[in-house]
Amino acid sequence: MTVGEKIQAYRKRLGISQEELGQKLLVSRQTISLWEKDQTVPTIDNLIRLREIFGVSVDEILGFENIEQNNEILPNESYRFTFSKQELNEIYRLQRKSVYKRPIIFTMLCILMIVFFIGSSAPDIMIGFAFGMFLIGVVSHIKGIRAYSKAWKNSTERICKSVYEYKVFENYIGVNIYRGNERIRESKCFFTDIEQIQQLGKWLFLQFGGQSFIIRKSDLKENSVFYSYMYKNPAKTVDIPVPNKWRVTSTLLFIASLLSILGALALVGAVSNANGLFVENMWLFFLLTPIPIASIIFGFILKSKGYKYKKNIIVGFIMTFFLCIYGSFTFIF
């Protein structure tokens, strides 16, 4: 709006005529008319009086404040995404791999333990405990997978009908969801609140506030802020590879943690063959707990450096738990 249009709008908002405004300013009605037609502009004294009458700043009358505000709210990046059913099915297929990975590892470990117990003529209580743990774990994982599949199918239809708008500002990301011509959701996420930006094939998953939002990588700018905040670390970008020494150490500790329980079983079996006391020797499981604990510590070191770390921490906690459980059998039974 021009200065004249603003004066006219403020005057009409107060419900006064040009003549009444002129009386307040001690100028003629024709002067007010010339201002509103942008043929002349008010003097500094008149602008100060207009500020008092309209209750707005001089900068706002002249339009300077609006220019600053527009510069402030202009996003650095702006994207709008719609997703097809085929695209969502592909995302589900990729996510399903990670969902199935944990149950498969759990099942393999349980089968190995059961086979070892049977082969080493372990007491029936140990074999029964291993079978029970296996059945409980299988039921729990099946329920989890079914719940995940049901939730994804229910959300697919909703996502297909929605438009997702992302606006990246200096300190935060604005997420708006539209359905039809109506905005049904508005979220604001400061960069410090980002939980993770995870890469999955052609897409990124922005996670904050316990919610996940899909971003199509092919539509992003080359140096988009979404890349620099992957794994919740601004210094970690997709282009920075994990050094070989870290990757090798991570892999070795991961494998050693998985095998630690089998090593403990082998140790107990060897000692039991000598003294014929199986349950009494279960405390030996505690001797191998430093291996998964080392995996946990190394996982947190990787996290502090901005690299992938979850597999070391997860397997470390799981194996430490099982080693402590089996090691306590000596004192329980």
NORTA-V739420 format. One line per field, one symbol per residue. ss: DSSP state (a for helix, b for strand, c for the rest). psi: psi as a letter, one per 30 degrees, with the letter a starting at -180 (. if undefined). A space follows every 10 residues. Layout:
ss=???
psi=???
This chain:
ss=ccaaaaaaaa aaaacccaaa aaaaacccaa aaaaaacccc cccaaaaaaa aaaacccaaa aacaaaaaaa aaacccbbbb bcccaaaaaa aaaaaaaaaa aaaaaaaaaa aaaaaaaaac cccaaaaaaa aaaaaaaaaa aaaaaaaaaa aaaaaaaaaa cbbbbbbbcc cbbbbbbbbc cbbbbbbbbb aaaccbbbbb ccbbbbbbcc bbbbbbaaac ccccaaaaca aacccccccc cccaaaaaaa aaaaaaaaaa aaaaaaaaaa aaaaacccaa aaaaaaaaaa aaaaaaaaaa aaaaccccca aaaaaaaaaa aaaaaaacaa aac
psi=kleeeeeeee eeefhlleee eeeefhllee eeeeefggfl llleeeeeee eeefglleee efgeeeeeee eefjlekkkk kkkleeeeee eeeeeeeeef eeeeeeeeee eeeeeeeeeg hlleeeeeee eeeeeeeeee eeeeeeeeee eeeefeeeee flkkkkkjae flkkkkkkjb gkjfkkkkjk effkekjkkj bglkjkkkgg lkkkkjeffl lehkfeefgk ghjffjlffj lkkeeeeeee eeeeeeeefe eeeeeeeeee eefefgjeef gfffeffgff efeeeeeeee eeeffglkfe eeeeeeeeee eeeeeeffee fe.
